[in-house]
């Protein structure tokens, strides 16, 4: 039977970024994958990470910069990027307008799987 998700769970994070998880460990108890809607202000950044999950980032508005070992990739509205488990990446919003995007993680995001030095 289909499961209606009435509302997301807001995940508290520093730096002015808003994370609303629709599917995942926090909102539905799903370990296989997570789907979250993100809004990040202009100039937002986070520490580098080497996650234990693949991540698909679909940008709805603005630009998300993905820094990696060989440089960086700017992903604009209407584009997506896939990062693989074990890759060291860092996400930022380099423009003043910030970004709105959807992140899908396989398996589901968990702080202990993010590979961040601050977790």
HELIX and SHEET records of a PDB file:
HELIX    1   1 UNK A  111  UNK A  113  5                                   3    
SHEET    1   A 6 UNK A   9  UNK A  11  0                                        
SHEET    2   A 6 UNK A  18  UNK A  23 -1                                        
SHEET    3   A 6 UNK A  34  UNK A  40 -1                                        
SHEET    4   A 6 UNK A  99  UNK A 106 -1                                        
SHEET    5   A 6 UNK A  54  UNK A  68 -1                                        
SHEET    6   A 6 UNK A  71  UNK A  76 -1                                        
SHEET    1   B 6 UNK A   9  UNK A  11  0                                        
SHEET    2   B 6 UNK A  18  UNK A  23 -1                                        
SHEET    3   B 6 UNK A  34  UNK A  40 -1                                        
SHEET    4   B 6 UNK A  99  UNK A 106 -1                                        
SHEET    5   B 6 UNK A  54  UNK A  68 -1                                        
SHEET    6   B 6 UNK A  80  UNK A  83 -1                                        
SHEET    1   C 6 UNK A   9  UNK A  11  0                                        
SHEET    2   C 6 UNK A  18  UNK A  23 -1                                        
SHEET    3   C 6 UNK A  34  UNK A  40 -1                                        
SHEET    4   C 6 UNK A  99  UNK A 106 -1                                        
SHEET    5   C 6 UNK A  54  UNK A  68 -1                                        
SHEET    6   C 6 UNK A  90  UNK A  92 -1                                        
END                                                                             
